[in-house]
Amino acid sequence: MAWRDRVYFTPFNVNYVSQAANTKLNAFLNWESPDEHWNGSLFVKNLTNKTTVGNSLVSWVGVGFPINGYLEDPRTYGLRLGYKF
């Protein structure tokens, strides 16, 4: 679990260019073979599939001051396998 307070993306601390406080949950299940050669992991990131803003900014006046930015990754899950030589 990771908690983050409100994040402002400009030095002016305005709410429309910020991300409200939020909590994200990640889950991992790790495994390693007894001989320590094989290992694996099942994972889920952003378990609650919460939409959060990663960054934003107010653009140029010539295009009407739109707010641009990007969203952080949605729920992501997978399997990771490895082998140590």
C-alpha positions in Angstrom: 0.0 0.0 0.0 1.3 3.5 -0.9 -0.4 6.7 0.2 0.4 10.1 -1.4 -0.9 13.5 -0.3 -2.1 16.1 -2.8 0.6 16.8 -5.4 0.7 20.2 -7.2 2.3 20.2 -10.6 3.0 24.0 -10.8 4.6 26.4 -8.3 1.2 28.2 -8.0 -0.5 25.4 -6.0 -3.8 25.5 -7.8 -6.2 22.6 -7.5 -7.1 22.2 -11.2 -3.4 21.4 -11.9 -2.9 18.8 -9.1 -3.7 15.3 -8.0 -5.8 14.8 -4.8 -4.5 12.6 -2.1 -4.9 8.9 -2.9 -3.9 5.4 -1.9 -2.7 2.6 -4.2 -2.6 -1.1 -3.5 -0.2 -3.5 -5.1 0.0 -7.3 -4.5 2.9 -9.7 -5.2 3.3 -13.4 -4.6 7.0 -14.5 -5.0 8.3 -18.0 -5.3 11.9 -19.5 -5.4 12.9 -23.1 -6.1 14.8 -25.0 -3.3 17.9 -25.0 -5.5 17.6 -21.2 -5.9 17.8 -21.4 -9.7 14.2 -20.8 -10.7 12.1 -18.0 -9.3 8.7 -16.4 -10.2 6.3 -13.8 -9.2 2.6 -13.1 -9.7 1.7 -9.5 -9.4 -1.1 -7.0 -9.6 -0.3 -3.2 -9.5 -3.0 -0.6 -8.8 -5.3 -3.3 -7.5 -8.3 -1.0 -7.1 -7.9 0.4 -10.6 -7.8 4.0 -9.3 -7.4 6.7 -12.0 -4.7 9.1 -11.0 -2.9 12.0 -12.7 0.8 11.5 -13.2 1.6 15.0 -14.3 -0.2 18.0 -15.8 0.5 21.5 -17.0 -1.4 24.5 -18.4 -0.5 25.1 -22.0 0.1 28.2 -24.1 -2.4 31.0 -24.4 -2.5 30.7 -28.2 -4.4 27.5 -27.9 -6.8 28.6 -25.1 -4.9 27.4 -21.9 -5.7 23.7 -22.1 -4.5 21.4 -19.4 -2.2 18.7 -20.7 -0.7 15.8 -18.9 -0.9 12.0 -18.5 -2.5 9.4 -16.3 -0.7 6.8 -14.4 -1.0 3.1 -15.3 -4.4 1.4 -14.8 -4.6 -2.0 -13.1 -1.7 -4.1 -14.4 -1.2 -7.8 -13.7 1.2 -10.5 -14.8 3.6 -13.3 -14.2 7.4 -13.0 -14.1 9.7 -16.0 -14.4 13.4 -16.1 -14.0 16.4 -18.5 -14.0 19.8 -17.8 -12.3 22.8 -19.5 -13.8 
